[in-house]
Amino acid sequence: MANPLDTDAGSELFGSYEAELKLVQADLNQKLDQILELSGEPRKAAVRQAERALEEANELLDSMRLEKQNIPANLKSKINQRFRNHESDVDSAKRKLKSLSDDRKALFGNRYQDNPTSDDQLEQRQQLLSGTERLGRSSGRLRESQRIALETEDIGRNTLADLGRQRETIENTRNTLLESEGYTDRSIKTLRGMARRMATNKIITIAIITVLVLLIVAVIVSKFR
């Protein structure tokens, strides 16, 4: 078995993976011991549980393999030894599980025989047909899931296309608003120029009228002198 957890000899994350792996290994070993005492369907269920535990142990080993690369060189020797111990334990459990899985008589119970009778052959054929039927149902569900996934992909693609068109419309609207704002600015400037010219013309008109009035008054005054 692997050495006890030494927090000074590895990173905290490596130690966390190692502690979790020990729990998984303990659970896996317990399941392997249970398989020896079972047969038939309970044994197959226990084998599946052990396979899942083995997968989890391999995933933790992969995480530890990556994490130990970040450990300082002066600590790697001890870490590598601990890792190899864990790897060896998992490989041993894998071989034991394979041996238990290959025991077909234990898996199928008394229904499996090396030289089956006609009844046994019929029962085994029925089991194969039942398994084929379950496989067909599973394949049907898989095809249905694939169909739904494809439909979802199509919906997502159409949604993205709609969003792209909406984005283009928004950009065109924005450009139109900017152009309209430019036209408005020019119109305001034109109106202001017209207003200034009107004010100037008004002043000139008043000045002309004033001069005319003064001239008329001067003419009148000169006549009465």
Number of C-alpha atoms within 10 A of each C-alpha: 11 15 12 10 15 13 12 9 18 21 17 13 14 24 19 15 18 22 14 14 21 18 11 19 20 12 15 24 19 12 19 21 11 15 22 12 10 17 19 16 13 15 21 18 15 19 22 15 16 23 19 13 19 22 15 17 23 16 14 20 20 12 15 20 14 12 17 19 12 12 15 12 10 9 14 16 12 13 23 15 13 20 20 13 15 21 17 14 15 23 14 12 18 18 11 14 21 13 10 18 17 11 12 15 14 21 22 17 15 11 16 17 14 7 8 13 10 9 10 15 15 12 15 17 12 12 12 12 12 12 12 12 12 12 12 12 12 12 12 12 12 12 12 12 12 12 12 12 12 12 12 12 12 12 12 12 12 12 12 12 12 12 12 12 12 12 12 12 12 12 12 12 12 12 12 12 12 12 12 12 12 12 12 12 12 12 12 12 12 12 12 12 12 12 12 12 12 12 12 12 12 12 12 12 12 12 12 12 12 12 12 12 12 12 12 12 11 11 11 11 10 9 7 6 5
